[in-house]
Amino acid sequence: MEQHDSHGLDDIEEDLLNIDIPKMDHLNMDIPETEEQEYANFPGVEGSHIAKAMVRGTPEHEYAILDAYRYALRKANEGSKMELKLDNCGKFQYFLIAYESWSQGFLFMRKVIAVDGTFLIGKYREVLLSAVAQDSENHIFGVAFCVVDKECDAAYEYCFEQLSSIHPDSVELCIISDRHISIPNGNSNFYPKAHHKFCMRHLAENIRKIFYCGDLLHHYYSAAKAYRIDEL
């Protein structure tokens, strides 16, 4: 059987350990920090954007066919609500989707809707507003989703206006959200009878960040989940 020279392997290992690998801060110093040569203009990144555009299409093309996409969705899902709103210049502003199956399913659930917004990662940085419920197995159940240009009073007002045409205002309805001021401003005209409460987890995060008391949050959760005397 062929015998390998252990001294040769030791030499290779020693050579590998002695390789001068540049550190991350040195690499950052090698990148020119000029306005003319930004990261997004590097050939590799630009080629990646071109390849993705060839496969998925460009954002501009997707906006151009959005109305046709809405029409196709409505034809394939009768009774569903698909609303597209443009501004005075014909530019995208809001797009809401609420399938009929979601509306029918919500009739058999607890009348609690959680509303929140999250940023979308894309060229134009829109915001996704979501209205969801919880089914009997504690799974998230979609009620409506709305893509807006930004999270503001007008965006939430449009979202709640469309939502109220599907699920009317009722004293049995409860809307839960974080403490974003635009949410109560937006729903006050369309859900005056509904209860508006704040999300327990969002309040806990605010307490943790402001008072630096993460180890005491279990007391907060115990109090938040407890019933009042008049509720027993």
C-alpha positions in Angstrom: 0.0 0.0 0.0 1.3 3.5 -0.9 2.5 5.5 2.1 1.9 9.2 2.2 4.7 11.5 3.5 3.4 13.1 6.7 6.0 15.7 6.5 4.6 16.9 3.2 1.1 17.3 4.7 2.6 19.2 7.6 4.3 21.6 5.1 1.0 22.2 3.3 -0.8 22.8 6.5 1.9 25.3 7.6 1.6 27.1 4.3 -2.2 27.4 4.6 -1.9 28.8 8.1 0.7 31.4 6.9 -1.5 32.8 4.1 -2.1 36.5 4.7 -5.9 36.8 4.5 -7.1 40.4 4.3 -9.4 41.5 7.1 -12.9 42.9 6.5 -11.9 46.4 7.6 -9.1 46.3 5.0 -11.5 45.2 2.3 -13.8 48.1 3.2 -10.9 50.5 2.8 -10.1 49.2 -0.7 -13.6 50.1 -1.9 -13.7 53.6 -3.3 -16.2 55.7 -1.4 -17.2 58.1 -4.2 -20.6 59.1 -5.4 -19.7 58.0 -9.0 -19.0 54.4 -8.0 -21.7 53.2 -5.6 -22.3 49.6 -4.6 -25.4 49.3 -6.9 -23.3 50.2 -9.9 -20.8 47.4 -9.6 -20.9 45.1 -12.7 -21.8 42.0 -10.7 -24.8 43.7 -9.0 -26.0 45.3 -12.2 -25.8 41.9 -14.0 -27.8 40.3 -11.2 -30.5 43.0 -11.6 -30.6 42.4 -15.4 -30.9 38.6 -15.0 -33.8 39.0 -12.5 -35.6 41.4 -14.8 -35.3 38.9 -17.6 -36.9 36.2 -15.5 -39.4 38.1 -13.4 -39.9 41.3 -15.4 -39.2 44.8 -14.3 -41.2 46.7 -11.6 -42.3 49.2 -14.2 -43.8 46.4 -16.4 -45.5 44.9 -13.3 -47.2 48.2 -12.5 -48.3 48.6 -16.1 -50.1 45.2 -16.1 -51.5 45.5 -12.6 -55.0 46.5 -13.8 -55.0 43.5 -16.1 -53.9 41.3 -13.2 -56.7 42.7 -11.1 -59.2 41.8 -13.8 -57.9 38.3 -14.1 -58.1 37.8 -10.3 -61.7 39.0 -10.2 -62.7 36.8 -13.1 -61.2 33.7 -11.4 -62.5 34.6 -8.0 -66.1 35.8 -8.3 -67.3 37.9 -5.5 -63.8 38.9 -4.4 -62.8 42.5 -3.8 -59.9 43.7 -5.9 -59.5 47.5 -5.8 -56.8 49.5 -7.6 -56.5 53.3 -7.0 -54.3 55.7 -9.0 -53.4 59.3 -8.2 -54.3 62.2 -10.5 -51.2 61.6 -12.6 -52.1 58.0 -13.2 -49.5 56.6 -10.8 -50.0 53.7 -8.4 -51.3 54.5 -5.0 -53.3 51.6 -3.4 -54.1 48.0 -4.3 -56.4 45.9 -2.1 -57.2 42.2 -2.3 -59.9 40.4 -0.3 -60.9 37.0 -1.6 -64.5 35.9 -1.2 -63.4 32.7 0.5 -61.7 34.8 3.1 -64.9 36.8 3.7 -67.0 33.7 4.0 -64.5 32.0 6.4 -64.4 35.0 8.7 -68.1 34.7 9.3 -67.3 31.6 11.4 -64.5 33.1 13.5 -64.2 35.3 16.4 -64.8 38.9 15.3 -61.2 40.1 16.0 -59.1 41.6 13.3 -55.4 42.4 13.7 -54.1 45.3 11.6 -50.5 46.1 10.9 -48.1 47.4 8.2 -44.7 46.2 7.1 -42.2 47.5 4.6 -41.8 45.8 1.2 -38.3 45.3 -0.2 -38.3 46.5 -3.7 -37.4 49.3 -6.0 -40.2 51.6 -4.9 -40.4 50.7 -1.2 -44.1 50.3 -0.8 -45.9 49.2 2.4 -48.1 46.1 2.9 -51.1 46.6 5.2 -52.5 43.4 6.5 -55.8 42.6 8.2 -55.8 39.1 9.6 -57.9 37.0 12.0 -57.2 33.7 13.9 -59.0 30.5 13.3 -60.0 27.8 15.8 -56.6 26.2 15.6 -54.8 29.5 16.3 -53.6 29.8 12.7 -53.4 33.2 10.9 -56.4 33.7 8.6 -56.2 36.4 6.0 -59.0 39.0 5.8 -57.6 41.6 3.4 -54.2 42.8 2.2 -53.5 46.2 0.8 -50.3 47.6 -0.9 -49.9 51.3 -0.3 -47.3 53.9 -1.2 -46.7 54.8 2.5 -48.2 54.2 6.0 -50.3 57.2 6.7 -53.8 58.4 7.5 -55.0 58.4 3.9 -53.7 54.8 3.3 -55.4 53.4 6.4 -58.6 55.3 5.7 -58.7 53.8 2.2 -58.0 50.3 3.6 -60.7 50.6 6.3 -63.2 52.0 3.8 -62.8 49.0 1.6 -62.8 46.6 4.5 -66.0 48.1 5.9 -67.8 47.3 2.6 -67.0 43.6 3.3 -67.3 43.4 7.1 -69.6 46.2 8.4 -69.1 48.0 11.6 -70.4 46.2 14.7 -70.2 46.4 18.5 -69.1 42.7 18.4 -66.0 43.6 16.2 -62.6 44.3 17.8 -59.7 45.8 15.9 -56.2 45.1 17.3 -53.1 47.1 16.2 -49.9 48.7 17.4 -49.9 52.3 18.5 -49.4 53.8 15.1 -51.5 57.0 15.2 -52.7 56.5 11.6 -54.7 53.4 12.4 -57.3 54.9 14.8 -57.3 58.0 12.5 -58.1 55.8 9.6 -60.8 53.6 11.1 -62.7 56.2 13.2 -65.0 57.1 10.3 -65.8 53.5 9.3 -65.7 51.5 12.5 -67.0 53.9 15.3 -68.9 51.0 17.0 -66.0 48.5 16.9 -63.6 48.2 19.9 -60.0 49.3 19.2 -57.4 47.7 21.4 -53.6 47.6 21.3 -51.5 44.5 20.7 -50.1 43.0 23.8 -46.8 42.0 22.2 -46.2 45.5 20.8 -46.8 47.1 24.2 -44.4 44.6 25.7 -41.7 45.5 23.2 -42.2 49.2 24.1 -41.9 48.5 27.8 -38.7 46.4 27.2 -37.1 49.1 25.1 -38.0 52.1 27.2 -37.6 50.7 30.7 -34.9 47.9 30.0 -36.9 45.4 32.0 -37.0 42.3 29.7 -36.6 40.0 32.7 -39.8 41.3 34.2 -42.1 41.0 31.2 -43.6 37.8 32.5 -45.4 39.9 35.1 -46.8 42.2 32.4 -48.1 39.2 30.4 -49.7 37.7 33.5 -51.5 41.0 34.1 -52.5 41.4 30.5 -54.0 37.9 30.2 -55.9 38.1 33.5 -59.6 38.8 33.6 -61.2 41.7 35.3 -63.7 41.1 38.1 -66.6 42.2 36.0 -65.5 39.7 33.3 -65.6 36.7 35.6 
